[in-house]
Amino acid sequence: MSQDSPPPRDTRHALPMALLRAREAVMTRFRPMLAAHDINEQQWRVIRVLGEVESLDATEVAVRANILAPSLTRMIKAMTERGLIQRARDASDGRRVMLSIAPEGRALLGLVAPDSTAIYRQLEADYGLERTAQLVEMLIALADLDAAKPD
């Protein structure tokens, strides 16, 4: 390290570390609910994403659910066998895998929704409704910085 370089930030104030701690603080509230329904965080993200659309290309599901494509590929088989999602080949491009939520996955969304809503409400009560909304908007804007970068 040169004499002109400032020392690194302490880990408490380093953005990546702060984001990881915040994620953990939030997910600690959700993990018991997911475990009670025998679903992991990545599977839940896939179900949530597919619950918002009719169907999506598997690559787009990976992007929207923040899951690496190879991980999603491994998950598709297990989630299809469990009846949570459905897989089909794109009619216009047989190489593309299209995913959609299956009736069992939609039922799981409905089953989990009350618990999830209660967790969100408690988090908003603990942190503040306005602060939570502000934080989400700020995080979206921060994530959008990466999307706005030219290739």
Secondary structure, DSSP 4 states (H G I P E B T S, - for coil): --TTSPPPPPGGG-HHHHHHHHHHHHHHHHHHHHHHTT--HHHHHHHHHHTTSS-EEHHHHHHHTT--HHHHHHHHHHHHHTTSEEEEE-SS-TTPEEEEE-HHHHHHHHHHHHHHHHHHHHHHHHH-HHHHHHHHHHHHHHHHHHHHS--
